[in-house]
Amino acid sequence: MLPQTGEAVTWSLVVIGLIVLAAGIALILKGKNGKH
């Protein structure tokens, strides 16, 4: 039932990518709101 190494690495990259995107969007929103 354990995922293969390739799948584990792929999912890790996907999760990291989503976190980075979320952090980037949050920073952009904070920057726009801060300028107000």
Chimera marker file (.cmm) of the C-alpha trace (Angstrom):
<marker_set name="trace">
<marker id="1" x="0.000" y="0.000" z="0.000" r="1" g="1" b="0" radius="0.5"/>
<marker id="2" x="3.023" y="2.278" z="0.326" r="1" g="1" b="0" radius="0.5"/>
<marker id="3" x="3.461" y="4.661" z="-2.633" r="1" g="1" b="0" radius="0.5"/>
<marker id="4" x="6.459" y="4.224" z="-4.884" r="1" g="1" b="0" radius="0.5"/>
<marker id="5" x="9.438" y="6.547" z="-4.433" r="1" g="1" b="0" radius="0.5"/>
<marker id="6" x="8.607" y="8.388" z="-7.661" r="1" g="1" b="0" radius="0.5"/>
<marker id="7" x="5.035" y="9.002" z="-6.557" r="1" g="1" b="0" radius="0.5"/>
<marker id="8" x="6.147" y="10.172" z="-3.115" r="1" g="1" b="0" radius="0.5"/>
<marker id="9" x="8.604" y="12.661" z="-4.632" r="1" g="1" b="0" radius="0.5"/>
<marker id="10" x="5.988" y="13.904" z="-7.105" r="1" g="1" b="0" radius="0.5"/>
<marker id="11" x="3.377" y="14.442" z="-4.391" r="1" g="1" b="0" radius="0.5"/>
<marker id="12" x="5.970" y="16.182" z="-2.199" r="1" g="1" b="0" radius="0.5"/>
<marker id="13" x="6.786" y="18.592" z="-5.034" r="1" g="1" b="0" radius="0.5"/>
<marker id="14" x="3.073" y="19.206" z="-5.660" r="1" g="1" b="0" radius="0.5"/>
<marker id="15" x="2.429" y="19.953" z="-1.985" r="1" g="1" b="0" radius="0.5"/>
<marker id="16" x="5.464" y="22.263" z="-1.777" r="1" g="1" b="0" radius="0.5"/>
<marker id="17" x="4.360" y="24.023" z="-4.971" r="1" g="1" b="0" radius="0.5"/>
<marker id="18" x="0.862" y="24.618" z="-3.594" r="1" g="1" b="0" radius="0.5"/>
<marker id="19" x="2.282" y="25.984" z="-0.330" r="1" g="1" b="0" radius="0.5"/>
<marker id="20" x="4.626" y="28.334" z="-2.218" r="1" g="1" b="0" radius="0.5"/>
<marker id="21" x="1.762" y="29.541" z="-4.433" r="1" g="1" b="0" radius="0.5"/>
<marker id="22" x="-0.477" y="30.111" z="-1.403" r="1" g="1" b="0" radius="0.5"/>
<marker id="23" x="2.291" y="32.020" z="0.398" r="1" g="1" b="0" radius="0.5"/>
<marker id="24" x="2.987" y="34.128" z="-2.703" r="1" g="1" b="0" radius="0.5"/>
<marker id="25" x="-0.693" y="35.002" z="-3.149" r="1" g="1" b="0" radius="0.5"/>
<marker id="26" x="-0.977" y="35.868" z="0.551" r="1" g="1" b="0" radius="0.5"/>
<marker id="27" x="2.049" y="38.183" z="0.321" r="1" g="1" b="0" radius="0.5"/>
<marker id="28" x="0.649" y="39.879" z="-2.809" r="1" g="1" b="0" radius="0.5"/>
<marker id="29" x="-2.740" y="40.393" z="-1.135" r="1" g="1" b="0" radius="0.5"/>
<marker id="30" x="-1.073" y="41.736" z="2.013" r="1" g="1" b="0" radius="0.5"/>
<marker id="31" x="1.040" y="44.114" z="-0.099" r="1" g="1" b="0" radius="0.5"/>
<marker id="32" x="-2.020" y="45.431" z="-1.977" r="1" g="1" b="0" radius="0.5"/>
<marker id="33" x="-4.007" y="45.854" z="1.244" r="1" g="1" b="0" radius="0.5"/>
<marker id="34" x="-1.030" y="47.475" z="2.974" r="1" g="1" b="0" radius="0.5"/>
<marker id="35" x="-0.737" y="50.172" z="0.285" r="1" g="1" b="0" radius="0.5"/>
<marker id="36" x="-4.311" y="51.263" z="0.947" r="1" g="1" b="0" radius="0.5"/>
<link id1="1" id2="2" r="1" g="1" b="0" radius="0.2"/>
<link id1="2" id2="3" r="1" g="1" b="0" radius="0.2"/>
<link id1="3" id2="4" r="1" g="1" b="0" radius="0.2"/>
<link id1="4" id2="5" r="1" g="1" b="0" radius="0.2"/>
<link id1="5" id2="6" r="1" g="1" b="0" radius="0.2"/>
<link id1="6" id2="7" r="1" g="1" b="0" radius="0.2"/>
<link id1="7" id2="8" r="1" g="1" b="0" radius="0.2"/>
<link id1="8" id2="9" r="1" g="1" b="0" radius="0.2"/>
<link id1="9" id2="10" r="1" g="1" b="0" radius="0.2"/>
<link id1="10" id2="11" r="1" g="1" b="0" radius="0.2"/>
<link id1="11" id2="12" r="1" g="1" b="0" radius="0.2"/>
<link id1="12" id2="13" r="1" g="1" b="0" radius="0.2"/>
<link id1="13" id2="14" r="1" g="1" b="0" radius="0.2"/>
<link id1="14" id2="15" r="1" g="1" b="0" radius="0.2"/>
<link id1="15" id2="16" r="1" g="1" b="0" radius="0.2"/>
<link id1="16" id2="17" r="1" g="1" b="0" radius="0.2"/>
<link id1="17" id2="18" r="1" g="1" b="0" radius="0.2"/>
<link id1="18" id2="19" r="1" g="1" b="0" radius="0.2"/>
<link id1="19" id2="20" r="1" g="1" b="0" radius="0.2"/>
<link id1="20" id2="21" r="1" g="1" b="0" radius="0.2"/>
<link id1="21" id2="22" r="1" g="1" b="0" radius="0.2"/>
<link id1="22" id2="23" r="1" g="1" b="0" radius="0.2"/>
<link id1="23" id2="24" r="1" g="1" b="0" radius="0.2"/>
<link id1="24" id2="25" r="1" g="1" b="0" radius="0.2"/>
<link id1="25" id2="26" r="1" g="1" b="0" radius="0.2"/>
<link id1="26" id2="27" r="1" g="1" b="0" radius="0.2"/>
<link id1="27" id2="28" r="1" g="1" b="0" radius="0.2"/>
<link id1="28" id2="29" r="1" g="1" b="0" radius="0.2"/>
<link id1="29" id2="30" r="1" g="1" b="0" radius="0.2"/>
<link id1="30" id2="31" r="1" g="1" b="0" radius="0.2"/>
<link id1="31" id2="32" r="1" g="1" b="0" radius="0.2"/>
<link id1="32" id2="33" r="1" g="1" b="0" radius="0.2"/>
<link id1="33" id2="34" r="1" g="1" b="0" radius="0.2"/>
<link id1="34" id2="35" r="1" g="1" b="0" radius="0.2"/>
<link id1="35" id2="36" r="1" g="1" b="0" radius="0.2"/>
</marker_set>
